[in-house]
Amino acid sequence: MMPRGNTATDEAQAVSTRFTFRRTIVVVEALVGLGGLAGSMQLLAGVATPPVSVLSPLGLASWTLPAGWLFLTVALPSGLAAWLAWRRSPWAPLAVLVASALLATELLFQIPFLGFSVLQLIFGTVAIGMSVIAFLARKAGWSPRARLTTSL
């Protein structure tokens, strides 16, 4: 007969390992999502926006399309990643990776039209940092594959 370990301890260890960085992901992705939402609303309202002339190379005459782009590439993916992490979904680290890639893409699209800004540097650092955290969370066992093997 094999000795049995402390089930509560084993379960607590599995949960803490499986959901590594959960709080960090929830907080940071929620803040990035809220920032994207606020930025989208700011563009739609025309508050503290660059001149519309910077959009002329794109053939745009208003900030409506860029506001929608910002919402779809930053607010929505980051909000979804935060929600998935909050729900302890096995898909949360993957959602963080996608949200980080989309945030980086958004920033790279901004630079040619708006020029470089410290805010872009800050959000770029967040995108890189959250990518690292997502990889570490997956490595610690927080992934759909880990959920399938533990539920069998």
For each residue, the residues with C-beta under 8 A, 3 or more apart:
1:
2:
3:
4: 7
5: 9 10
6: 9 10
7: 4 10 11
8: 11 12
9: 5 6 12 13
10: 5 6 7 13 14
11: 7 8 14 15
12: 8 9 15 16
13: 9 10 16 17
14: 10 11 17 18 150
15: 11 12 18 19
16: 12 13 19 20
17: 13 14 20 140 141
18: 14 15 140 141 142 146 147 150
19: 15 16 22 88 137 142
20: 16 17 136 137 140 141 142
21: 24 25 133 136 137 140 142
22: 19 25 26 85 86 88 92 137 142
23: 26 27
24: 21 27 28 133
25: 21 22 28 29 81 82 85 92 93 96 130 133 134 137
26: 22 23 29 30 82 85 86
27: 23 24 30 31 82
28: 24 25 31 32 126 129 130
29: 25 26 32 33 78 79 81 82 85 96 99 130
30: 26 27 33 34 78 79 82
31: 27 28 34 35
32: 28 29 35 36 74 78 99 103 123 126 130
33: 29 30 36 37 74 75 76 77 78 79 81 82
34: 30 31 37 38 75 79
35: 31 32 38 39 74 75 123
36: 32 33 39 40 70 71 73 74 75 76 78 79
37: 33 34 40 41 71 75 79
38: 34 35 41 42
39: 35 36 42 43 67 70 74 75
40: 36 37 43 44 67 68 70 71 75
41: 37 38 44 45 67
42: 38 39 45 47 48 49
43: 39 40 46 49 63 64 66 67 70
44: 40 41 63 64 67
45: 41 42
46: 43 49 63
47: 42
48: 42
49: 42 43 46 52 63
50: 54 114
51: 54
52: 49 55 56 60 61 62 63
53: 56
54: 50 51 57 113 114
55: 52 58 60 61 62 63 66 113
56: 52 53 59 60
57: 54 113
58: 55 113
59: 56
60: 52 55 56 63 65 66
61: 52 55
62: 52 55 65
63: 43 44 46 49 52 55 60 66 67
64: 43 44 67 68
65: 60 62 68 69
66: 43 55 60 63 69 70
67: 39 40 41 43 44 63 64 70 71
68: 40 64 65 71 72
69: 65 66 72 73 106 109
70: 36 39 40 43 66 67 73 74 75 106
71: 36 37 40 67 68 74 75 76
72: 68 69 75 76
73: 36 69 70 76 77 102 103 105 106
74: 32 33 35 36 39 70 71 77 78 99 102 103 106
75: 33 34 35 36 37 39 40 70 71 72 78 79
76: 33 36 71 72 73 79 80
77: 33 73 74 80 81 95 98 99 102 103
78: 29 30 32 33 36 74 75 81 82 99 103
79: 29 30 33 34 36 37 75 76 82 83
80: 76 77 83 84 95 99
81: 25 29 33 77 78 84 85 92 95 96 98 99
82: 25 26 27 29 30 33 78 79 85 86
83: 79 80 86 87
84: 80 81 87 89 91 92 95
85: 22 25 26 29 81 82 88 89 92 95 96
86: 22 26 82 83
87: 83 84 92
88: 19 22 85 92
89: 84 85 92 95
90: 142 143 144 146 147
91: 84 94 95 144
92: 22 25 81 84 85 87 88 89 95 96 137 142
93: 25 96 97 134 135 137 138 142 143
94: 91 97 98 134 138 143 144
95: 77 80 81 84 85 89 91 92 98 99
96: 25 29 81 85 92 93 99 100 130 131 133 134 137
97: 93 94 100 101 131 134 135
98: 77 81 94 95 101 102
99: 29 32 74 77 78 80 81 95 96 102 103 130
100: 96 97 103 104 127 128 130 131 134
101: 97 98 104 105 127 131
102: 73 74 77 98 99 105 106
103: 32 73 74 77 78 99 100 106 107 123 124 126 127
104: 100 101 107 108 124 127 128
105: 73 101 102 108 109
106: 69 70 73 74 102 103 109 110
107: 103 104 110 111 120 123 124 127
108: 104 105 111
109: 69 105 106 112 113
110: 106 107 113 114 117 120
111: 107 108 114 115 116 120
112: 109
113: 54 55 57 58 109 110
114: 50 54 110 111 117
115: 111
116: 111 120 121
117: 110 114 120 121
118: 121 122
119: 122 123
120: 107 110 111 116 117 123 124
121: 116 117 118 124 125
122: 118 119 125 126
123: 32 35 103 107 119 120 126 127
124: 103 104 107 120 121 127 128
125: 121 122 128 129
126: 28 32 103 122 123 129 130
127: 100 101 103 104 107 123 124 130 131
128: 100 104 124 125 131 132
129: 28 125 126 132 133
130: 25 28 29 32 96 99 100 126 127 133 134
131: 96 97 100 101 127 128 134 135
132: 128 129 135 136
133: 21 24 25 96 129 130 136 137
134: 25 93 94 96 97 100 130 131 137 138
135: 93 97 131 132 138 139
136: 20 21 132 133 139 140
137: 19 20 21 22 25 92 93 96 133 134 140 142
138: 93 94 134 135 141 142 143
139: 135 136
140: 17 18 20 21 136 137
141: 17 18 20 138 146
142: 18 19 20 21 22 90 92 93 137 138 146
143: 90 93 94 138 146 147
144: 90 91 94 147 148
145: 148 149
146: 18 90 141 142 143 149 150
147: 18 90 143 144 150 151
148: 144 145 151 152
149: 145 146 152
150: 14 18 146 147
151: 147 148
152: 148 149
